[in-house]
Amino acid sequence: MCFFAGMRRSLICSIFCITIIFSSAQGFNNPYPQGYFRWPVDLRPEIVANLGELRPNHWHMGLDVRTGGHENERVYAAADGYIAFIGIKPSGFGRHIVINHPNGLSTLYAHLNDFAPEIERWVTEHQYLSESWPQELRPDNARFPVRKGDFISYSGNTGGSQGPHVHFEIRSTSTDECLNPLLFGFNLADNVPPVLQQLALYDRSQSIYNSGRPQAYVLRATDTGYIIPKMPVVTTDLPVIGFGLKAFDRLSGSSNQDGIYSAELFVDGRRLTGFKMDSISYDETGYYNAHVDYRNHYRGGVEYQLMNGLPNDRGGVYRMEGDGSLRLYDTLTHDLRVEVRDAAQNLSVLRFRLRFRPAESSRGVGAVAAERLIPGIQQKITRPDFELTLRPENIYDTVNLYYAGVKPAPGRFSGTYAVNDESIPVHQLLKVSIRPAYTVDALQRDRVLVLRSGGRSDNIRKAVWEGDRVTAEFSDFGTFSAYTDLIPPVINAPGKGDTINLSSNTRLMFTPSDASGIKSFRAEINGRWIRFTNDKSRNWIYRFDERVPYGVHELMVRVEDVAGNITEKKWWFRRAAYTPPPPRKGKGKKTPVKKTTSKVVKKKR
């Protein structure tokens, strides 16, 4: 029975109907409309990423549509509907649009540049009314109706994008769940099966965070499928086993490594566990860190995709028998098969044999059990002057607690308190509480920050007072401390002089700096708010337009940091008609004249 009956029915069923993806999905008919949506740009359909591709701390949630390596390609509505949401923010999607369609689905277009003129004017109006560059706008249904193929925006590289493209998603309008766009019949040729690279075995009789590095095997493709070379039978002393897989997919004619769609494990012909990337919600995408061997990858190893979920994984990508672990109760040789597919149902199969060989019982004094953090329950780590609260959802598997506290040095606001490290992923936010070493006055009390340091990044949060303690929330373990920050931000000047001549400038740009980070930026010209953009959270930029005519103007810039320190500066500047001076005589670059000579070639006699 074909898993995707109805999707490229004649081709897929003729080739792949001999297999089954998920036993729970037998008889599944692809519910998604084929050909309902058009490609969002007028270029040959190509992608650089698909739904389910592995990204830091999340799955990729749609398609990254190629735009030929450049910006300002016209972007079109994928189907009839109306614009339901328009967003602008410095990171993430940057400038983006969501269209609701009458079939109960929505499409998202992200990392855009200018919107279509009518939309751009409406957004600009709201920015000036709210005196805010970032926006989350929800037009009424009748304001921006669109037909399939209507121009809505230009492509770009805004927000968290690292190169020109359009991020494109198809969502359920009612649930906001992201559906796999490759299941909607776009003209993307895919006759290439996934590539399997490595298999890993894990000791799942204990926590994945306590079991050390997995046993890894490099895979090799043969005419009959993938094998573990030079190993007809894999022997193991692990009685409870989990598996991890390193694999990727490609579209026909593409060298880009995309994510796989599904993987399943069969033991002696019986399906045990597997995962599938057909739909993922943004509430679930954080569970990505339970889907991969996060700690192994953090320490420089392979980022294996786990074939069965961790105990506190509440995402929806797995379908498992029990907890999905393989339990070996005998020393017989078992036949294992891993089936990996892409969204077009191209299939790659790994076959290997596995036998359990019990290890000799170890004798001697056992190790002293460490204090453990248990998933699924609320726990508090309480020490003198420090407390960390774990919510039930914070960790995916049991963690051995590591704690080290250092008392505050003379004059320091707090001690430092280390709890585990960044190699243990945290789901959502944990809470820390610190008792300062001394009392502070009202001003300092309002300028307290909590720092999480260690690993690859530091994070700073504004402290919230609870009694005589300061609290903050973080998304990682690490080393925590509190301090006061009374140093205001630094603002660069836009030029020199009592009245700065900006006649030759097309824009104003500020890059304020501060040790704790910038919380807010506000600029006014002649006492009125002016829109500075802040794409990618680095520079604040205003491009001169009709709001600043020729003449002399007063500019005010006010910047507040995370701690609440404020710097405000004012300058006078003037603008006038400007014509660039002609190049100086004799200074221009001359084009050299190439001299040619004739060469007489004597013929040989």
Secondary structure, DSSP 8 states (H G I E B T S, - for coil): --TTBTSSHHHHHHHHTT--S-GGGTT-B--S-SS-S--SBSS---EEE-TT-EETTEE--SEEEE-TT-S--EEE-SSSEEEEEEEE-SSTT-EEEEEE-TTSEEEEEEEEEEE-HHHHHHHHHHHHHHT-SSEEE---TTTSEE-TT-EEEEEB--TT-SSSEEEEEEEETTT--EE-GGGS--S-------EEEEEEEEETTS-TTTS-S-EEEE-EEETTEEE-TT-SSEEE--SEEEEEEEEEB--TT----B--SEEEEEETTEEEEEEE-SEE-TTTGGGHHHHB-HHHHHTTS---EESS--TT---SSB--STTS-EE--S--EEEEEEEEE-TT--EEEEEEEEEE-------S-------EE-TTS-EEEEETTEEEEE-TTS-SS-EE--EEEE---TT-SS-EEEES-TTSEEEEEEEEEE--SS---HHHHTTEEEEEESTT--EEEE-EEETTEEEEEEEE-EEEEEEE-----B---SSSSSEEE-TT-SEEEE--B-SS-EEEEEEEETTEE---B-GGGT-EEEE--TTS-SEEEEEEEEEEETTS-EEEEEEEEEE---------TTTS-----------------
